[in-house]
Amino acid sequence: MSGLDGIDASFVGKTLTLAGGAAAANDGDFAIATVIDGTSVTIANPNASVDTGLVWSVSDDEPAQES
């Protein structure tokens, strides 16, 4: 995921919430797996696809576990 702002190493393990994607699989709450730089992270979303126009936020909450 790129196009973020103000990201640092302390964001690993936090929840990235994405909304407004053209692909439904891109919307939701995802754990930040790694921080690449101040604007890019990898997330735990095996179904992710290239998308634009996403709205994002970060929280300390853990993403909901899928059953």
C-alpha positions, 0 to 999 in steps of 0.5 A: 500500500502506498500513498500514505503519509507520516508512517514510521516503524511504530505502525507495524502491527497496527490496523490500516482501515481502507474504504472506497475501493473499486475492488471490494476485497480492498475495503476493510481492516488489515494488519500492517505487516511491514513499513517500507518507508514514510508513505508505504506499508505492506498489509496482510490482505492476500486478496488485495488488488491495485486500486485508487481512491481509497480512504485510509486511517490507522488505529491501534486496534487489532483487525478482526479475525476471520472465522 
